[in-house]
Amino acid sequence: MPVESVFPRLEALLPHVQKPIQYVGGELNSTVKDWDACDVRWALMYPDAYEVGLPNQGVMILYEVLNEREGVLAERTYSVWPDLEELMREHKVPQFTVDSHRPVGAFDVFGLSFSTELGYTNMLTALDLAGIPLESKDRTVDDPIVLAGGHAAFNPEPIAQFIDCAVIGDGEQAVLDMTAIIREWKAEGRPGGREEVLFRLARTGNVYVPGFYDVEYLPDGRIGRVVPNKSGVPWRVSKHTVMDLDEWPYPKQPLVPLAETVHERMSVEIFRGCTRGCRFCQAGMITRPVRERSITGIGDMVEKGLKATGFEEVGLLSLSSADHTEIADVAKGLADRYEEDKIGLSLPSTRVDAFNIDLANELTRNGRRSGLTFAPEGGSERMRKVINKMVSEEDLIRTVATAYGNGWRQVKLYFMLGLPTETDEDVLQIADMAANVIAKGREVAGNDIRCTVSIGGFVPKPHTPFQWAPQLSAQETDARLAKLRDKIRGDKKYGRSIGFRYHDGKPGIVEGLLSRGDRRIGSVIRAVYEDGGRFDGWREHFSYDRWMACAEKTLPDFGVDVDWYTTRERTYEEVLPWDHLDSGLDKDWLWDDWQDSLDETEVEDCRWTPCFDCGVCPQMQTEIQIGPTGKKLLPLSVVK
């Protein structure tokens, strides 16, 4: 039976809300398939507003991978703003997809991609609006399977009661494998109901079903062990790793938004994974090993993507794009190819030790020359050894001076505050570094230059060497920020040329609670949602007081509090909430790297040095895949 579109009811509400265009759908390259011609149907969500969710590469890739398959349908849904949520509740309009405005509750799978934990309350809003019971134990065979993915899914325990399953790692092959299992179960008449299909997914060893695991706690609040409660379920669930990115050239036809979004460009992931070994960086740790897309694979994707979208800028994405073994040839080849079309190229923030002016000039040849962003992360040499960010201040100043000398006027420096072993003196050295950058810049380029210091709070993340580290309290974070701000503003000579941007310590504490939390945190998330918590990643919607009040209301029943999860240091013996989820990283290796950080010992990148036995390649049966290929990006057509 066709599922009825809710658009006629929704349309009447749109004149009364902000940015109604975001709910209309019909974007260039969006896909609408015949409901009855498909037997497995996915609703994919990035749990944030359309302007943030639409450009998300992960959702865009899975949307295309699924819709390319015969008999499979995928549609997208995003978080609705509170103004529309209120009207939808009043007029009984359910959570809908933007592609066909079908109710999310009618799909087989409701898949959510979490790049940050601050989207959890938005998930509960969407579930409730969709008419799907908030807790998995209350769902029937007719409710969608609620699936979590993305980086935050590497510790899904805080949302264990709300999701049916989680997939960790790369999603491309994972969603196809899940589709095949669901299709077979449906074709058999859905035997055994909901529990049976979840069991079939779980026994593959690659899909985590929290309901099939029991958590036992020690009297002091720590976890005693996590054990399967069903025969045939694996003790540990492994991450997915896609090898040979050239076989997965997605998205082939990127979506072009109708409304303004955070990224107005066509993006190509040029490699996946990072082995630089920054100890705070969860993304680098959980996406190992490094897998490069070939220079010709990149060229083909750019060519097809530009034809399909009409964008005028191409983002070359990865965790450290300048580390691609052929980045110079990629940038020059693309700049040459699209010189007449004035297609601009961009990289995310650039490592100081991977930057060179030739590369920067190629990237800006066809586009505008905007500011450059570098991320030293630590203000002092000592801190950079602790976090394994092997960049000297001399390297930074030399690089920035070269940029100023070649016409750049604006440089942004990104630092983290609250890193393990950090002192006030380490933080104040950020101001010294910025002043030295301005001094050198004026020497080579005159007074018309600026440097912006941007500060983010450190949050310890699962599957990193810092997963055992204590987090700095919000009060201590704010005190250090104040001292740094005063030092920068008090610099009569250079202070006027230095911008200062920062986040206070409060959002970081909530993120820390959610990132290293266990199943007991689910009660806090639900209480925050029921108290009106929405869009916690947005400063204007986030309420620290609400989170703390809800934590104080629910956590004492378990004998723990917010500090227990955030500012407490863990020991080697402690069972961590995510230990039964296998990222490939050996726990002993992570612990040894944590000890190395305390000794301020640096570790090289295994791309160019012998293996350090992190465990990923042998355990996941993977390998580092890097060039060079020796190929060049030739023009698309021969000029006669």
C-alpha positions as CSV (number, residue, x, y, z in Angstrom):
1,M,0.0,0.0,0.0
2,P,1.3,3.5,-0.8
3,V,2.1,5.6,2.2
4,E,0.3,8.9,2.1
5,S,2.2,12.2,2.0
6,V,1.6,14.5,4.9
7,F,2.5,17.5,2.7
8,P,-1.1,18.8,2.3
9,R,-1.4,19.1,6.2
10,L,2.2,20.4,6.5
11,E,1.8,23.0,3.8
12,A,-0.9,24.9,5.8
13,L,1.6,25.3,8.6
14,L,4.6,26.6,6.6
15,P,3.5,30.3,6.4
16,H,3.7,30.4,10.2
17,V,7.3,29.3,10.6
18,Q,10.8,30.5,10.0
19,K,12.6,29.4,6.9
20,P,9.7,27.2,5.5
21,I,11.8,26.4,2.4
22,Q,13.8,23.9,4.5
23,Y,10.8,21.6,4.8
24,V,9.7,21.6,1.1
25,G,12.2,19.1,-0.5
26,G,12.7,18.8,-4.2
27,E,16.4,19.6,-4.2
28,L,18.5,19.1,-7.3
29,N,19.7,15.4,-7.3
30,S,17.3,14.3,-4.6
31,T,15.6,11.0,-5.3
32,V,12.0,9.9,-5.1
33,K,11.2,6.3,-5.6
34,D,8.0,4.3,-5.9
35,W,7.1,3.1,-2.4
36,D,5.4,-0.1,-3.5
37,A,8.3,-1.0,-5.9
38,C,10.7,-1.2,-2.9
39,D,10.7,-3.8,-0.1
40,V,13.3,-2.2,2.3
41,R,12.8,1.5,3.1
42,W,15.2,3.7,5.1
43,A,14.6,7.1,6.6
44,L,18.0,8.8,7.2
45,M,18.5,11.6,9.6
46,Y,21.2,14.0,10.6
47,P,19.7,15.2,13.9
48,D,20.1,18.9,13.4
49,A,18.6,21.7,11.3
50,Y,18.4,21.4,7.5
51,E,21.2,24.0,7.1
52,V,23.6,21.8,9.0
53,G,22.3,18.4,8.1
54,L,21.9,18.6,4.3
55,P,25.7,19.1,3.5
56,N,26.6,16.2,5.8
57,Q,28.7,13.9,3.7
58,G,27.9,10.7,5.6
59,V,24.1,11.0,5.2
60,M,24.5,12.1,1.6
61,I,26.7,9.1,0.7
62,L,24.4,6.5,2.4
63,Y,21.3,8.2,0.7
64,E,22.9,7.6,-2.7
65,V,24.3,4.1,-2.0
66,L,20.9,2.9,-0.9
67,N,18.9,4.5,-3.6
68,E,21.1,3.1,-6.3
69,R,20.0,-0.4,-5.3
70,E,16.9,-2.0,-6.9
71,G,14.1,-2.4,-4.5
72,V,15.6,-0.2,-1.8
73,L,14.4,3.3,-1.0
74,A,16.1,6.0,1.2
75,E,14.7,9.4,2.1
76,R,16.0,12.1,4.4
77,T,14.6,13.9,7.5
78,Y,16.1,16.7,9.6
79,S,15.3,18.2,12.9
80,V,12.4,20.7,12.8
81,W,12.7,24.0,14.6
82,P,10.7,24.5,17.8
83,D,8.2,26.8,16.0
84,L,7.2,24.0,13.6
85,E,7.4,21.3,16.3
86,E,4.7,23.1,18.3
87,L,2.5,23.4,15.2
88,M,3.1,19.8,14.2
89,R,2.0,18.6,17.7
90,E,-1.1,20.8,17.7
91,H,-2.2,19.6,14.2
92,K,-1.0,16.0,14.6
93,V,1.5,16.1,11.7
94,P,4.2,13.4,12.2
95,Q,8.0,13.7,11.6
96,F,8.3,13.5,7.9
97,T,10.9,13.0,5.2
98,V,11.7,16.0,2.9
99,D,11.8,13.9,-0.2
100,S,8.2,12.6,-0.3
101,H,6.9,13.9,3.0
102,R,6.2,10.4,4.1
103,P,5.8,9.7,7.9
104,V,9.1,8.5,9.4
105,G,7.2,5.9,11.4
106,A,6.2,4.0,8.1
107,F,9.8,3.1,7.2
108,D,11.7,-0.1,8.0
109,V,14.8,1.6,9.4
110,F,15.2,5.0,11.0
111,G,18.9,5.7,10.8
112,L,20.5,8.6,12.6
113,S,24.1,9.8,12.0
114,F,25.6,11.4,15.1
115,S,28.8,13.3,14.6
116,T,28.3,14.9,18.0
117,E,26.5,13.7,21.2
118,L,24.7,17.0,21.4
119,G,22.1,15.7,18.9
120,Y,20.6,13.2,21.4
121,T,17.7,15.3,22.5
122,N,16.8,16.1,18.8
123,M,16.6,12.3,18.3
124,L,14.0,12.0,21.0
125,T,12.0,14.9,19.5
126,A,12.0,13.1,16.1
127,L,11.0,9.8,17.6
128,D,8.2,11.3,19.6
129,L,6.9,13.3,16.6
130,A,7.1,10.2,14.5
131,G,4.9,8.3,16.9
132,I,7.7,5.8,17.6
133,P,8.0,4.8,21.3
134,L,11.1,6.5,22.9
135,E,12.4,3.3,24.4
136,S,13.3,0.3,22.3
137,K,11.6,-2.1,24.8
138,D,8.2,-0.5,24.0
139,R,8.4,-0.9,20.2
140,T,6.5,-3.5,18.2
141,V,7.2,-5.3,14.9
142,D,5.5,-2.4,13.0
143,D,7.9,0.3,14.3
144,P,11.1,1.1,12.4
145,I,14.4,-0.3,13.6
146,V,16.1,2.7,15.2
147,L,19.8,2.7,14.2
148,A,22.7,5.0,15.4
149,G,25.8,5.6,13.4
150,G,28.5,8.3,13.1
151,H,31.4,9.0,15.3
152,A,29.3,9.3,18.5
153,A,28.1,5.8,17.9
154,F,31.5,4.4,19.1
155,N,30.0,4.9,22.5
156,P,26.2,4.5,22.1
157,E,25.6,3.5,25.7
158,P,24.1,6.8,26.9
159,I,21.3,6.3,24.2
160,A,21.2,2.5,24.6
161,Q,17.6,2.5,25.8
162,F,16.4,4.7,22.9
163,I,18.1,2.8,19.9
164,D,17.6,-0.7,18.7
165,C,21.1,-1.0,17.3
166,A,24.3,0.8,16.3
167,V,26.8,0.5,13.6
168,I,30.4,1.7,14.2
169,G,32.8,2.6,11.5
170,D,32.2,3.1,7.7
171,G,28.5,2.8,6.7
172,E,28.6,2.1,2.9
173,Q,28.8,-1.7,3.0
174,A,27.2,-1.9,6.4
175,V,23.8,-0.5,5.3
176,L,23.8,-2.8,2.3
177,D,24.5,-5.9,4.5
178,M,21.7,-4.8,6.9
179,T,19.3,-4.3,4.0
180,A,19.9,-7.8,2.8
181,I,19.1,-9.3,6.2
182,I,16.0,-7.1,6.7
183,R,14.8,-8.0,3.2
184,E,15.1,-11.8,3.8
185,W,13.3,-11.5,7.2
186,K,10.5,-9.6,5.6
187,A,10.2,-12.0,2.7
188,E,9.8,-14.9,5.2
189,G,6.9,-13.1,6.8
190,R,8.8,-11.4,9.6
191,P,9.2,-14.6,11.7
192,G,10.0,-14.1,15.4
193,G,9.1,-10.4,15.2
194,R,11.3,-7.6,16.1
195,E,13.7,-9.6,18.3
196,E,14.4,-12.1,15.5
197,V,15.5,-9.4,13.0
198,L,17.7,-7.7,15.6
199,F,19.2,-11.1,16.5
200,R,20.0,-11.8,12.8
201,L,21.7,-8.4,12.6
202,A,23.6,-8.9,15.9
203,R,25.0,-12.3,15.1
204,T,26.9,-10.9,12.1
205,G,29.3,-9.4,14.7
206,N,29.0,-6.0,13.0
207,V,25.8,-4.6,14.4
208,Y,25.5,-3.8,18.1
209,V,22.1,-4.4,19.7
210,P,22.2,-3.0,23.3
211,G,19.2,-5.0,24.3
212,F,21.2,-8.2,24.0
213,Y,23.8,-7.1,26.5
214,D,23.5,-6.6,30.3
215,V,25.7,-4.2,32.2
216,E,26.7,-5.2,35.8
217,Y,27.9,-2.5,38.2
218,L,30.3,-2.5,41.1
219,P,29.3,-1.0,44.5
220,D,31.4,2.1,43.8
221,G,29.5,2.9,40.6
222,R,32.0,1.5,38.1
223,I,31.1,-1.1,35.5
224,G,31.8,-4.7,36.6
225,R,31.3,-6.2,33.2
226,V,29.1,-6.1,30.0
227,V,27.8,-9.6,29.0
228,P,25.6,-10.9,26.3
229,N,22.2,-12.1,27.5
230,K,21.4,-14.1,24.4
231,S,23.2,-17.1,22.9
232,G,24.8,-16.5,19.6
233,V,25.5,-12.8,20.2
234,P,29.2,-11.9,20.1
235,W,31.1,-10.6,23.2
236,R,32.6,-7.8,21.1
237,V,31.2,-5.9,18.1
238,S,33.6,-4.8,15.4
239,K,33.8,-1.7,13.4
240,H,33.3,-1.6,9.6
241,T,36.2,-0.5,7.4
242,V,35.8,0.2,3.7
243,M,38.9,-0.5,1.7
244,D,39.7,1.0,-1.7
245,L,37.8,4.3,-1.7
246,D,37.9,4.4,-5.6
247,E,35.3,1.6,-5.5
248,W,33.0,3.9,-3.5
249,P,33.0,7.2,-5.5
250,Y,30.1,8.8,-3.5
251,P,28.3,11.1,-3.6
252,K,28.2,11.0,-7.4
253,Q,25.4,13.5,-7.6
254,P,25.7,15.7,-4.5
255,L,22.5,17.4,-3.2
256,V,22.1,21.1,-4.0
257,P,20.2,22.8,-1.1
258,L,17.2,25.0,-1.6
259,A,18.0,27.1,1.4
260,E,21.3,28.5,2.7
261,T,23.5,25.9,4.4
262,V,26.7,25.9,6.4
263,H,28.7,24.7,3.4
264,E,27.9,26.0,-0.1
265,R,30.3,23.8,-2.1
266,M,30.7,20.4,-3.6
267,S,33.0,18.2,-1.5
268,V,35.2,15.2,-2.2
269,E,36.7,13.0,0.5
270,I,40.3,12.6,-0.7
271,F,41.3,10.1,2.0
272,R,39.9,8.5,5.1
273,G,41.7,7.9,8.3
274,C,44.7,9.6,10.0
275,T,47.7,8.2,11.8
276,R,49.3,11.5,12.9
277,G,48.5,10.2,16.4
278,C,47.1,13.4,18.0
279,R,46.1,11.9,21.4
280,F,42.9,14.0,21.8
281,C,41.5,13.2,18.3
282,Q,38.8,10.6,18.3
283,A,38.2,11.0,14.5
284,G,41.9,10.1,13.8
285,M,41.9,7.1,16.1
286,I,38.6,5.5,15.1
287,T,39.0,5.9,11.3
288,R,42.4,4.1,11.0
289,P,44.0,3.0,8.7
290,V,44.7,5.7,6.2
291,R,43.1,5.0,2.8
292,E,43.8,7.4,0.0
293,R,41.6,8.0,-3.0
294,S,43.7,8.0,-6.1
295,I,44.4,11.3,-7.9
296,T,42.4,10.0,-10.9
297,G,39.6,8.9,-8.7
298,I,39.5,12.4,-7.2
299,G,39.5,14.0,-10.6
300,D,36.6,11.8,-11.8
301,M,34.5,12.7,-8.7
302,V,35.2,16.4,-9.1
303,E,34.3,16.3,-12.8
304,K,31.0,14.4,-12.2
305,G,30.1,16.4,-9.1
306,L,30.5,19.8,-10.7
307,K,28.5,18.8,-13.8
308,A,25.7,17.5,-11.5
309,T,25.6,20.5,-9.2
310,G,26.9,23.7,-10.7
311,F,28.8,24.6,-7.6
312,E,31.7,27.0,-7.9
313,E,33.9,25.6,-5.1
314,V,35.3,22.2,-4.4
315,G,36.2,21.1,-0.8
316,L,39.0,18.5,-0.6
317,L,38.0,16.8,2.6
318,S,39.8,14.6,5.1
319,L,41.2,14.8,8.6
320,S,44.4,16.3,7.3
321,S,44.1,16.9,3.6
322,A,47.6,18.3,3.0
323,D,48.9,14.9,4.0
324,H,47.6,13.2,0.8
325,T,50.8,11.9,-0.9
326,E,49.8,13.6,-4.2
327,I,48.1,16.8,-2.8
328,A,50.4,19.1,-4.8
329,D,49.5,17.3,-8.1
330,V,45.8,17.1,-7.1
331,A,45.6,20.9,-6.4
332,K,47.6,21.9,-9.5
333,G,45.7,19.5,-11.7
334,L,42.3,20.7,-10.6
335,A,43.4,24.4,-10.7
336,D,44.6,23.9,-14.3
337,R,41.6,22.0,-15.4
338,Y,39.1,24.5,-14.0
339,E,41.0,27.7,-14.5
340,E,38.6,29.1,-17.1
341,D,35.6,28.1,-15.1
342,K,37.0,29.9,-12.0
343,I,36.3,26.9,-9.8
344,G,37.8,27.5,-6.3
345,L,39.4,24.8,-4.2
346,S,39.4,24.6,-0.4
347,L,41.0,22.5,2.3
348,P,39.9,22.2,5.9
349,S,42.3,23.6,8.5
350,T,45.9,22.9,7.5
351,R,48.7,21.4,9.5
352,V,51.6,23.8,9.9
353,D,54.1,21.2,8.9
354,A,52.2,20.2,5.8
355,F,51.5,23.7,4.5
356,N,53.5,25.3,1.7
357,I,52.9,28.4,-0.3
358,D,52.9,26.6,-3.7
359,L,49.9,24.5,-2.4
360,A,48.2,27.6,-1.0
361,N,48.6,29.5,-4.3
362,E,47.1,26.6,-6.3
363,L,44.1,26.4,-3.9
364,T,43.4,30.1,-4.3
365,R,44.3,30.5,-8.0
366,N,40.7,30.3,-9.3
367,G,38.9,31.5,-6.1
368,R,39.0,34.1,-3.5
369,R,41.9,34.4,-1.1
370,S,40.3,34.0,2.3
371,G,42.0,33.5,5.6
372,L,44.2,30.6,6.5
373,T,43.5,28.4,9.5
374,F,46.2,26.5,11.4
375,A,45.7,24.3,14.5
376,P,48.7,24.2,16.8
377,E,46.2,23.0,19.5
378,G,48.6,23.5,22.4
379,G,50.0,26.9,23.4
380,S,53.4,25.7,24.7
381,E,56.0,23.3,23.3
382,R,55.4,21.1,26.3
383,M,51.7,20.8,25.7
384,R,52.3,19.9,22.1
385,K,54.5,17.0,23.2
386,V,51.8,15.9,25.6
387,I,49.1,15.8,22.8
388,N,51.6,14.5,20.2
389,K,51.2,17.6,17.9
390,M,54.7,17.8,16.7
391,V,54.9,21.5,15.6
392,S,57.4,23.9,16.9
393,E,56.7,27.6,17.4
394,E,59.5,28.4,15.0
395,D,57.7,26.3,12.3
396,L,54.5,28.1,12.9
397,I,55.9,31.6,12.8
398,R,57.9,30.7,9.7
399,T,54.8,29.3,8.0
400,V,52.6,32.2,8.9
401,A,55.3,34.8,7.9
402,T,55.4,33.1,4.5
403,A,51.7,33.4,4.2
404,Y,51.7,37.1,5.2
405,G,54.5,37.8,2.8
406,N,52.6,36.2,0.0
407,G,49.5,38.4,0.3
408,W,47.4,36.8,3.1
409,R,46.1,39.3,5.6
410,Q,44.2,37.1,8.0
411,V,45.3,34.0,9.9
412,K,43.3,32.0,12.4
413,L,45.0,29.9,15.1
414,Y,43.0,27.1,16.8
415,F,43.9,25.9,20.3
416,M,42.4,23.6,22.9
417,L,42.1,24.5,26.5
418,G,41.9,22.0,29.4
419,L,44.3,19.4,28.0
420,P,45.8,16.9,30.4
421,T,48.6,18.3,32.6
422,E,47.9,21.8,31.3
423,T,48.9,24.8,33.6
424,D,48.0,28.5,33.5
425,E,51.5,29.1,32.1
426,D,50.8,26.7,29.1
427,V,47.6,28.6,28.3
428,L,49.2,32.1,28.6
429,Q,51.8,31.1,26.1
430,I,49.0,31.1,23.5
431,A,49.0,34.9,23.9
432,D,52.8,35.0,23.5
433,M,52.6,32.9,20.3
434,A,49.9,35.2,18.8
435,A,52.0,38.3,19.6
436,N,55.1,36.7,18.0
437,V,53.0,35.9,14.9
438,I,51.8,39.5,14.6
439,A,55.4,40.8,15.2
440,K,56.8,38.6,12.4
441,G,53.9,39.4,10.1
442,R,54.4,43.1,10.5
443,E,58.0,42.7,9.7
444,V,57.3,41.0,6.4
445,A,54.0,42.5,5.4
446,G,53.3,45.8,7.2
447,N,50.7,46.6,9.8
448,D,47.6,45.6,7.9
449,I,47.4,42.0,9.2
450,R,45.3,40.2,11.7
451,C,45.5,36.9,13.7
452,T,42.5,35.4,15.4
453,V,43.0,33.1,18.3
454,S,40.1,30.6,18.6
455,I,39.8,28.4,21.7
456,G,37.9,25.2,22.1
457,G,37.5,23.2,25.3
458,F,39.1,19.7,25.5
459,V,36.6,16.9,25.9
460,P,38.1,13.4,26.5
461,K,36.7,10.9,24.0
462,P,36.3,7.1,23.8
463,H,38.9,5.1,21.9
464,T,41.6,7.7,22.4
465,P,44.7,7.7,24.7
466,F,42.9,10.4,26.6
467,Q,39.8,8.3,27.4
468,W,41.2,7.9,30.9
469,A,42.0,11.6,31.5
470,P,40.2,13.9,33.9
471,Q,38.3,16.8,32.3
472,L,38.8,20.4,33.4
473,S,35.7,21.8,35.3
474,A,33.7,24.6,33.7
475,Q,34.8,27.0,36.4
476,E,38.5,26.2,35.9
477,T,38.1,26.5,32.2
478,D,36.4,29.9,32.5
479,A,39.1,31.1,34.9
480,R,41.9,30.2,32.4
481,L,40.0,31.8,29.5
482,A,39.7,35.0,31.5
483,K,43.4,35.1,32.2
484,L,44.2,34.5,28.5
485,R,41.7,37.1,27.4
486,D,43.2,39.7,29.8
487,K,46.7,39.0,28.6
488,I,45.8,39.4,24.9
489,R,43.7,42.5,25.5
490,G,46.4,44.0,27.8
491,D,49.1,43.8,25.1
492,K,49.3,47.5,24.0
493,K,51.7,46.7,21.1
494,Y,50.0,43.7,19.4
495,G,46.6,43.2,21.1
496,R,44.6,45.3,18.6
497,S,45.7,42.9,15.8
498,I,44.7,39.8,17.7
499,G,41.1,38.6,17.7
500,F,39.9,36.3,20.5
501,R,37.1,33.8,20.1
502,Y,36.2,31.1,22.6
503,H,33.5,28.8,24.0
504,D,33.0,28.9,27.8
505,G,33.4,25.7,29.8
506,K,29.8,24.7,30.2
507,P,28.9,23.0,26.9
508,G,32.1,21.0,27.2
509,I,31.0,19.5,30.5
510,V,27.7,18.3,29.0
511,E,29.5,16.9,26.0
512,G,31.9,15.2,28.3
513,L,29.0,13.7,30.3
514,L,27.5,12.3,27.1
515,S,30.8,11.2,25.4
516,R,32.1,9.0,28.3
517,G,28.7,8.2,29.8
518,D,27.1,4.8,30.3
519,R,23.5,3.6,30.2
520,R,22.6,5.5,33.4
521,I,23.0,8.8,31.4
522,G,19.9,7.9,29.4
523,S,17.8,9.0,32.3
524,V,19.4,12.5,32.1
525,I,18.9,12.8,28.4
526,R,15.2,11.9,28.7
527,A,14.7,14.3,31.5
528,V,16.4,17.1,29.5
529,Y,14.2,16.3,26.5
530,E,11.0,16.3,28.6
531,D,12.0,19.6,30.1
532,G,12.2,21.2,26.6
533,G,15.9,20.5,25.7
534,R,16.4,20.9,21.9
535,F,19.3,21.8,19.6
536,D,21.9,21.6,22.3
537,G,24.6,22.2,19.8
538,W,23.3,25.7,19.2
539,R,24.4,28.4,21.7
540,E,21.0,30.1,21.8
541,H,19.2,26.9,22.6
542,F,21.7,25.2,24.9
543,S,20.9,25.4,28.7
544,Y,23.7,24.2,31.0
545,D,21.4,24.8,34.0
546,R,18.8,22.5,32.5
547,W,21.3,19.7,32.0
548,M,22.8,20.1,35.5
549,A,19.3,20.2,37.1
550,C,18.2,17.0,35.3
551,A,21.5,15.3,36.3
552,E,21.0,16.3,39.9
553,K,17.5,14.9,39.7
554,T,18.3,11.5,38.2
555,L,21.9,10.5,38.9
556,P,21.8,10.2,42.7
557,D,19.6,7.2,42.3
558,F,22.6,5.4,40.8
559,G,25.2,6.8,43.3
560,V,27.0,8.9,40.8
561,D,27.1,12.5,39.6
562,V,28.3,14.7,36.8
563,D,31.8,15.1,38.2
564,W,32.1,11.3,38.4
565,Y,31.7,11.1,34.6
566,T,33.7,14.3,33.7
567,T,36.5,15.5,36.0
568,R,37.4,12.0,37.4
569,E,40.5,10.2,36.1
570,R,40.0,6.5,35.2
571,T,42.4,3.7,36.0
572,Y,43.7,1.0,33.7
573,E,41.6,-1.7,35.5
574,E,38.3,0.1,35.0
575,V,35.9,-1.4,32.5
576,L,35.0,1.5,30.2
577,P,31.4,1.7,28.8
578,W,32.6,1.1,25.3
579,D,35.2,-1.7,25.9
580,H,32.9,-4.3,24.2
581,L,32.9,-2.2,21.0
582,D,36.0,-2.9,18.9
583,S,37.5,0.0,17.1
584,G,40.6,-2.1,16.3
585,L,42.8,-0.2,18.7
586,D,44.5,-2.3,21.2
587,K,43.6,-1.1,24.8
588,D,47.2,-1.7,26.0
589,W,48.5,0.4,23.2
590,L,46.1,3.2,24.0
591,W,47.2,3.0,27.7
592,D,50.9,3.0,26.8
593,D,50.3,6.1,24.6
594,W,48.5,7.8,27.6
595,Q,51.5,7.1,29.7
596,D,53.8,8.4,27.0
597,S,51.8,11.6,27.0
598,L,52.3,12.1,30.7
599,D,56.1,11.6,30.0
600,E,55.8,14.1,27.1
601,T,57.0,11.5,24.7
602,E,56.2,12.0,21.0
603,V,55.2,9.2,18.5
604,E,55.8,9.3,14.8
605,D,53.3,8.8,12.0
606,C,53.2,5.1,10.9
607,R,52.6,6.1,7.3
608,W,56.3,7.0,7.0
609,T,57.9,5.0,9.9
610,P,57.7,1.4,11.2
611,C,54.4,0.2,12.6
612,F,53.7,1.1,16.3
613,D,51.3,-1.9,16.8
614,C,48.2,0.1,17.5
615,G,46.3,-3.1,16.5
616,V,44.0,-1.8,13.7
617,C,45.6,-3.5,10.6
618,P,45.9,-7.1,11.9
619,Q,42.7,-7.0,13.9
620,M,40.5,-5.5,11.2
621,Q,42.4,-7.3,8.4
622,T,43.1,-3.9,6.8
623,E,46.2,-2.1,5.6
624,I,47.4,1.5,5.0
625,Q,46.6,2.5,1.4
626,I,48.7,5.4,0.2
627,G,50.2,6.6,-3.1
628,P,51.9,8.0,-4.9
629,T,50.3,6.6,-8.1
630,G,52.6,8.6,-10.4
631,K,49.5,9.7,-12.5
632,K,48.6,13.2,-13.4
633,L,45.3,15.0,-13.8
634,L,45.2,15.7,-17.6
635,P,42.7,18.1,-19.1
636,L,39.2,16.6,-19.7
637,S,39.4,17.0,-23.5
638,V,42.1,17.4,-26.1
639,V,42.3,20.9,-27.5
640,K,42.6,20.7,-31.3
